[in-house]
């Protein structure tokens, strides 16, 4: 069976269309608010909690699918070694364009079939770059060694597939999140290298912006953030993807901290001087946790109910478990 067929089969094991099928409207037939028999505020929160749960679960599925492709292909004979390691050039960096073509072909097959990836690469055990596909990104690299990156440290320390926080790509100069799979020798258990892929955040951003927010002009907003609270993508279209810096963090929000700790629900928070109702849900993928936050202006006349707290006129009362 060819590598392309193997990758193709993996890519369709869990078909997903992240976010694009979700319409955030109280009249949506997929979620009947009328059946809840609650106040308007309670219904809004129940709906928002359901939406962020759907988005988080679909994002988990998307990431896990891409990670599974890397895990399976890392066991292929073409991938599980670095026969051209002696050809690594500090000036390039990595091996030449015509070096280790079987491994480059596997990487190209993954990129052709799974559009959730924008780059596939192989790191040596010490973190030196071995190869990158597309090769143009290898040529653009600004360094030779990436052992300082969180995905390298996380994969090596956990000995498992690792999802990184958002970083500035050394090849593209813009934000990227990577999935890394550590590979170990069957003979002596030593680290052979890391087989990794950079997620296509442009695709994820476009999908999130396609979500139909009913009150977008009034301040409704959905963001996906990494474990450090850094924004990855934004429903407003204020994308970080064209920036060379990471300039918006949600780490100070209690909703973010709750999500990273595995909780979901809705609370009120002051964001840029405005009281907002924030629904939150964790995204658990491999060894990392991201979060989905759905923010909208809070009406003091509404009663907001979550799984953990009741919020009325900005007073928070913790409910009994």
N, C-alpha and C positions, 0 to 999 in steps of 0.2 A: 504494500500500500504506500503511495507516495506521501511525502511530507505535506503537500498542499491538501490532499484529501483528509489527512489526520487533522490538520489545523481547521479545515472547513467543517468537519464533523464536530469539533469542539466548539466552534463559534456558534453553531446552531443548537447546541444542547440546551441552552437557556436563552431563548429568544426574548429580547426585551426592547421596548421603545420608551426609554426613560423620559418621563414627564410630559411628553407631547400629547398623551391621551387624557391628561388631567385638566378639567375645566373647573376653576374655582368660582362657582356660582351657586347660590342658595337654592336655585331651582333645578339643579342637576339631577337627572333621573337616577344616577348611580348612587346618590346618597340622599335619602328622603328626610329632610328636617321636620316636615310636618308630623311624622310619626313619633317624634321624640317627646312631644307635649311639654316643652320647656319654654322658659322665657327667651326673648330674642338673644340676649347676651349669652345664655347658656347654649343655645343652638349654634351660634356663631363659633363659640369655643369648641363645641363638640365637633363641628365640621372642620375647623382648622386643625384640630388634633388628628382627625382622620386623614386629612390631606398630607400633613407633614409625615405621618406614619407611612402613607403610600409612597411618597417621594423617597423617604429614607430606605424603605424596603427595596424599592426598585434600584436605587443607587447601589445598595449592598449587592444585589443580584448582578448588576452590571460589572462592578469591580471584581466580584468573585469569579465571574465568567472569564474575564480577561486574565485574572491570576491563574485560573485553572489551565488556560492555554499555555501560559509560561511554564507552569509546573510540569505538564505533560511533555511539552517539547524539550524541556531541559534534560529529559531522560533519553532523548534521541542520540544515536551514536554521533551524528553530525555536530551535536551541541556540547556533549558532556566532556570535552577536552579542549585544550588550546594548543594544537600542533604547531602553530606558527608563532609561538611566544617569543622565539629568538629573533623574530622580524619586527618586534615592537620598536618603533622609532620615537624618541623623545621629541623630535622636531615635528612629527606629523600631527598629533601623537597617534599611537596605536599601530596596527599593521597596515600594509598597503591595500589599495582598493581591490587588487586581484588576489589577496591573501585569504585563505580559508573560505573559498567560495561555497562549499557545502553549508557552512554555518550562515553565511550571508544569505544564501537562498532560503533557508528556514526563516530567517528574520524577514525577508521580503515577502514570503508567503503569509506570515502573520499580519504584516502591514496591509497586504492586499485584501485579506479576508476579514480582519477585525478592525474596523474603522475607529474603534475606541482607543487604539494606540496611534501615536504619531512618530514614535521612535523605538527601536529595539537595540539593546547593546549588551556587551559582555565585558565584565571586569575581571581582572586577574585577582588571585587571593589577597594580594597586598593593596588592591584598590586601583592599580594601574589600568587604564583603558586598553582593551584588546581590539574591539571593533565596534562600529556604530553603523546602523542602517536607518535612514538613507546615509550614504557615504558623505554627502554634502554636509551633514551635521557633524560627522567626525572631523572633517576639514575645518569646521568653524570652532572646534573646541578651544577653550582658552587655558586648559590645564591638562596634565597627564594623569594625575592621581586624584581619586574621589573617595578615599577612605574616610574623609572627614564628614561626608554626607550622612544624614540620618538614616537613609535607606540601607547604606552599607553597614553601618553600625548595628542597626536594628535587625537586619537579616542575619548577620554573623553572630550577634549575641543571642538571638532567639533560636537560631538554626532553623528558622521557618520563613515562609513567604512573608514579606513585609510591605505595607503600604506607607509611603512617605507622607510627610507634611508637604505643603506647597513650597517650592524653592524657585530660585531663578536659574533657569537652564543655562549651563555653560556654553551650549551650542547655539541656542536661539536668543539668549538674552532676555527671555520673558518667563513668566511663571509656568511651572510644570510640576506634576505629581508623579512619582514613579512607583512601580511594583517591582520588587526584587526577590529572586529565588536563589538561595544559596545552594551550591552543588558540592557534594562530598564524595571522595573516593570510596568505592566499595571495598577496596583492599585494606586501606589503613585509616579511613575516616577523616583524612585531611581535606581541607577546603580546596576545591578545584577552581572555583570562580563563582561569579554571580551572573545569572541570566536575568535581564531586566527589561522593562518597557516603560516608556513615558506615556501617560494618559493624554488623550486629545481633549484638553480643556475647552478648546473652541467649540467642539461639538456639544459638550456638556452645557456650556454657556448658552448656545443657541437654543438648545432644548428647553432650558429653564426659562428663557425669555419668551418662548412660545406658549407658556402657561398663561391662561386667560384670567388675569386678576381683575375682579369686578370693580375695585376701587383703587386702581393703581395711582391715579392722579391725587388721591387723598392720602397717600403715604403707605399703602399696602406694599409689602416687599418680602421676597423670599431670598435668603442667602444660604449657601452651603459653605461651611468653614472647616478648617482642619483642626487637629488636636491642640494647636497653639492659639486657636481663635482667629486665625488669619483667613480673610475671605478668599474663597476659591472661585465661585461664580455668583452672579447676582441677577435676579429677575428684572431689575431696572435697566439692564444693559450697560451698567457702569462697570465694564469688564476690566479686570486687571491684566488681561492677556496681551495688551499692547504696551504695558509698562515694564520698566526694568527694575522697579522697586515694589515691595509689598507694603502698601500704605494704608490699609484699613483693617483694623482688628476689632473683634467682638469679645475679646478675652475677659473684659471687665463685667460682662453681663452675667447675672445669676442664671438666666435661662441657658446660656452656653455651658456654664459649669455643671448645671444639672444634667444636661444632655451628655456631656463627656463622662459623667459618673453613671451613665446608663439609665437615666430617668427620662420620662416624657410627660408633657402636660402643657399648661398655659399659666403664665404669671404676668403681672404688670411691671414694666420697667421704664425709667426715664431715659430716652435716647435723644441726644441733641436737643434737650430741653422740652421734649414732648413725651407725654405719658403714652406708652404703647402697650398693647396686649401682645405678648410674644409666645407663640406656640413652638415647642421644641421637641426634637426626637434625635436619638443617637443613630449614627451609621457605623455599624460594627463590621469591619472588613480586615481579616487577617489579624495582624498584631497592633492595629491602630484604631482609633475612633474619630470619626468626623461628626458633624452635627448639621441638621437642617433647622433653620429658624424662619418662622413665618410671622412677620411683624405688621400690625395695623394700629392706627390711632385708637385709643381707649376712650369710650364714652362713659362718664361717671354715672350715667343713669342705668348702664347695663350691669348685670350681675354675671360675673365671670366665674365659672366653675371648672376646676381641673381635677386630676386624679389625686392630687396631694393637697391643694389649697383652695380656699374660697376667697375671692377678692371682691369687695364691695366698697365703693367710694374710696378706693385706694388704701383700705385697711386689709391686711392679710391675716387670716386666721387659719392656723394649721388644723386640718381635720384629723380625727382619730384614725389610725390604720385599721 
